[in-house]
Amino acid sequence: MSTSTTASVSTHILDTSVGRPAEGVAVHLAARSGREADWQALGGSATDADGRCKDLPALPEGTTHVRLAFDTETYFAKKQAAAQQDAPALRDSENGRPVFFPEVTIAFAVVPGEHYHVPLLLNPFGYSVYRGS
């Protein structure tokens, strides 16, 4: 929840290779107060069955930049273990090839009093992010 002195962040992930939310993706949150400041790890969460993280830590007062890091390698490794025969993109990865994007990290600027919803559209060989509502 944002206040007049802090911003707030939420996210969700849609696995576009199957057209469904991505459940069980670990998400780590970090923040800093200024372009030159060091990143401060704030903790994390994992996406629920709807692909959402509903319990990300609150941002500290003075936050100007936020970084979300998504552990996509573990998510896709679990999917590969249970992959269906009709998923050619996942079959390619099962042949001993590593996950192409083992992590997706998104950094963005924030201002106090604003809420930032940052959805991730994910597939084994690409991703897209945007500021949602």
Buried (B, 14 or more C-beta within 10 A) or exposed (E): EBEEEBBBBBBBBBBBBEEEBBBBBBBBBBBBBEEEEEEBEBEBBBBBEEBBBEEBBBBEEEBBBBBBBBBBBBBBBEBBEEBEEEBEEBEBBEEEEEBBBEEBEBEEEBEBEEEBBBBBBBBBEEBEBEEEE
